[in-house]
């Protein structure tokens, strides 16, 4: 399926992944243990999968679809936000679990770095029963959120979706999502799943973790022997584009003044995939991803801005 790396004009992007509510608390300096810390707090729609879908639409992809799972507590709100962002949502409503919630602590006294407290809730209760091969009708690319691999039922869904896409010749990409969760899952289990992918979009740290190599360029090159196209996201250092084991091309970052780094990697991924769908070469797609990442860090929250985003 390696030929799918540059294929896929005029088709839809289907994203399968997490839809969560982000509670973002921006504070300055260390948290004060045992007492109050002043913060600016906002409730925003989030989730790595949903964010990628929204950024792909923002980058010009005309048909972006999203399969996710939410609780009854916030389904209408999330659906409204996704539609307003240009995404066609298919949200499975979970009657037992609440919508996933992430508390994001952003230290404005540092380089806008953040710490996450995550309650996956309904988001990772997606399962094979939520999948239909008909979801791939008209789809030119399938993107899976790496968070799907971290629970049994959603991992089964990811395996089902990957197999269905391969059977149809639809190229599949994945973002590993979290170095911490990768350690819990196990590198070998992740790499076994990754063998079926066409595109892997790790962060620099995730690439190094997955290979055991300290240098991100070496790590990206090694991973590209397993997955035909590997794009390692390196934040302020841009991105590395590696193909089939060759030395990676370096794509420079776009200068930015970080305000909140939440969702910067998702912005990169969404814009990158939109560019591939439009026929761009991987290096050009990565450059567009870098521009989207720079736009993302200049605002609060993990989604692109759009008119009418009131609440």
HELIX and SHEET records of a PDB file:
HELIX    1   1 UNK A    2  UNK A    6  5                                   5    
HELIX    2   2 UNK A   48  UNK A   58  1                                  11    
HELIX    3   3 UNK A   75  UNK A   84  1                                  10    
HELIX    4   4 UNK A  121  UNK A  124  5                                   4    
HELIX    5   5 UNK A  128  UNK A  130  5                                   3    
HELIX    6   6 UNK A  133  UNK A  136  5                                   4    
HELIX    7   7 UNK A  146  UNK A  150  5                                   5    
HELIX    8   8 UNK A  152  UNK A  168  1                                  17    
HELIX    9   9 UNK A  179  UNK A  185  1                                   7    
HELIX   10  10 UNK A  187  UNK A  194  1                                   8    
HELIX   11  11 UNK A  204  UNK A  211  1                                   8    
HELIX   12  12 UNK A  216  UNK A  223  1                                   8    
HELIX   13  13 UNK A  235  UNK A  237  5                                   3    
HELIX   14  14 UNK A  264  UNK A  277  1                                  14    
HELIX   15  15 UNK A  282  UNK A  297  1                                  16    
SHEET    1   A 9 UNK A  87  UNK A  94  0                                        
SHEET    2   A 9 UNK A  64  UNK A  71  1                                        
SHEET    3   A 9 UNK A  12  UNK A  16  1                                        
SHEET    4   A 9 UNK A 139  UNK A 145  1                                        
SHEET    5   A 9 UNK A 171  UNK A 175  1                                        
SHEET    6   A 9 UNK A 199  UNK A 200  1                                        
SHEET    7   A 9 UNK A 229  UNK A 233  1                                        
SHEET    8   A 9 UNK A 239  UNK A 243 -1                                        
SHEET    9   A 9 UNK A 249  UNK A 251 -1                                        
SHEET    1   B 4 UNK A  40  UNK A  46  0                                        
SHEET    2   B 4 UNK A  20  UNK A  27 -1                                        
SHEET    3   B 4 UNK A 100  UNK A 107  1                                        
SHEET    4   B 4 UNK A 114  UNK A 119 -1                                        
END                                                                             
